[in-house]
């Protein structure tokens, strides 16, 4: 399973981003991602395939900056209410270099906690507010 996922993720420094639906600070997200891209020029953005919020803004940033982005969509049919948490596990299985956690819900908290437990660098911005 891990090897199958690797084929879908282009080579480069994997950086994952997770955001709740209420966080949409475009200026902050663009500035923060620009700083990370300067540090990791071969950056690949991993995201939860959310069509709104900070994740969508991050994907627009990636498109604008020529950074590959890889969606990890929750499988609602298979996992029901656990789908976003299972999706977090799939993202972490790719062993990203770091995880950006923006304001949100328990889904973002879950990703942060699991990433920290795995020794993955976490940039935690949950204190900025939002839904």
PyMOL commands that set and color helices and strands:
alter all, ss='L'
color gray80, all
select helices_A, chain A and resi 2-8+26-39+53-65+76-93+106-117+126-128
alter helices_A, ss='H'
color red, helices_A
select strands_A, chain A and resi 13-18+43-47+69-71+98-102+121-125
alter strands_A, ss='S'
color yellow, strands_A
deselect
rebuild
show_as cartoon
